[in-house]
Amino acid sequence: MVLKEVIAVGKNQHVTYNKDDNTWNVKGEGNSKATKITNTKQEAVNIARKIANNQDSELVIHGKDNKIQSKDSHRHDPFPPKG
């Protein structure tokens, strides 16, 4: 019998642009409201990165067109990966 370690993972954090008021939002995946609203993308990324790091989750950065520009995992993945 093989037991696998289960690690609790928080919500992925998304940085998105709000064209209605020209702001950047930090939003937990599945949440209806933003956790934080900022005037700059960089500020939103910094905040979202801290949250993702604390929650062992993924940081997903979107552009003004709402397309994903990049992802950054903050999970404690084993290196090298098993099997």
ZAPADREN-371118 format. One line per field, with one value per residue (C-alpha): residue in one letter; x, y, z. Coordinates in Angstrom, 1 decimal. Example, Ala and Ser with C-alpha at 12.3 -4.5 7.8 and 13.67 -1.06 7.14 Angstrom:
<nodes>
r	(A; S) $
x	(12.3; 13.7) $
y	(-4.5; -1.1) $
z	(7.8; 7.1) $
</nodes>
This chain:
<nodes>
r	(M; V; L; K; E; V; I; A; V; G; K; N; Q; H; V; T; Y; N; K; D; D; N; T; W; N; V; K; G; E; G; N; S; K; A; T; K; I; T; N; T; K; Q; E; A; V; N; I; A; R; K; I; A; N; N; Q; D; S; E; L; V; I; H; G; K; D; N; K; I; Q; S; K; D; S; H; R; H; D; P; F; P; P; K; G) $
x	(0.0; 1.4; 0.4; 0.6; 1.2; -1.7; -0.9; -3.7; -3.6; -5.3; -7.1; -5.2; -4.7; -5.5; -4.4; -7.0; -7.6; -10.9; -11.5; -14.5; -12.3; -8.8; -7.6; -6.0; -7.6; -6.3; -8.9; -9.0; -10.2; -13.9; -14.4; -17.0; -15.2; -11.6; -9.4; -7.5; -7.8; -4.7; -3.8; -0.9; -0.4; 2.9; 1.4; -1.4; 1.2; 3.3; 0.2; -1.1; 2.4; 2.5; -0.9; -0.1; 3.1; 1.4; -1.4; 0.9; -1.2; -0.8; -0.3; -2.1; -1.4; -3.8; -3.2; -5.6; -7.2; -8.0; -5.7; -3.3; 0.2; 2.0; 1.6; 3.8; 3.5; 4.0; 3.4; 6.1; 6.5; 9.2; 12.3; 13.1; 9.5; 8.7; 8.0) $
y	(0.0; 3.4; 6.5; 9.8; 13.0; 15.4; 19.1; 21.7; 24.2; 27.6; 29.3; 30.3; 34.1; 36.0; 39.5; 41.0; 44.3; 46.2; 48.4; 50.2; 52.0; 51.4; 49.4; 46.0; 43.4; 40.6; 37.9; 34.4; 31.8; 31.4; 34.6; 37.1; 40.1; 41.2; 40.8; 43.9; 46.7; 48.6; 51.4; 49.5; 46.0; 45.6; 46.4; 43.8; 41.2; 41.8; 41.4; 38.3; 36.7; 37.1; 35.5; 32.7; 32.0; 31.9; 29.6; 27.3; 28.1; 29.4; 33.0; 33.7; 37.0; 38.3; 41.2; 44.0; 41.8; 39.2; 36.6; 34.8; 36.2; 34.0; 31.6; 31.0; 28.1; 28.6; 25.0; 23.0; 20.7; 18.0; 18.5; 16.4; 15.2; 11.7; 9.0) $
z	(0.0; -1.0; 0.9; -0.8; 1.1; 0.8; 1.0; 1.6; -1.2; -1.1; -4.0; -7.1; -7.2; -10.4; -11.3; -13.7; -15.3; -14.7; -17.7; -16.1; -13.6; -15.0; -12.0; -11.4; -9.2; -7.0; -6.9; -5.4; -7.9; -7.7; -5.6; -6.8; -5.3; -5.5; -2.5; -3.3; -6.0; -7.0; -9.5; -11.0; -12.3; -10.6; -7.2; -7.8; -8.9; -5.7; -3.5; -5.3; -5.2; -1.4; -1.0; -3.4; -1.6; 1.8; 0.5; -1.6; -4.7; -8.3; -9.4; -12.7; -14.3; -17.0; -19.5; -20.2; -22.8; -20.1; -21.7; -19.4; -19.7; -17.2; -14.3; -11.4; -9.0; -5.3; -4.4; -2.7; -5.6; -5.1; -7.2; -9.0; -9.5; -8.4; -11.0) $
</nodes>
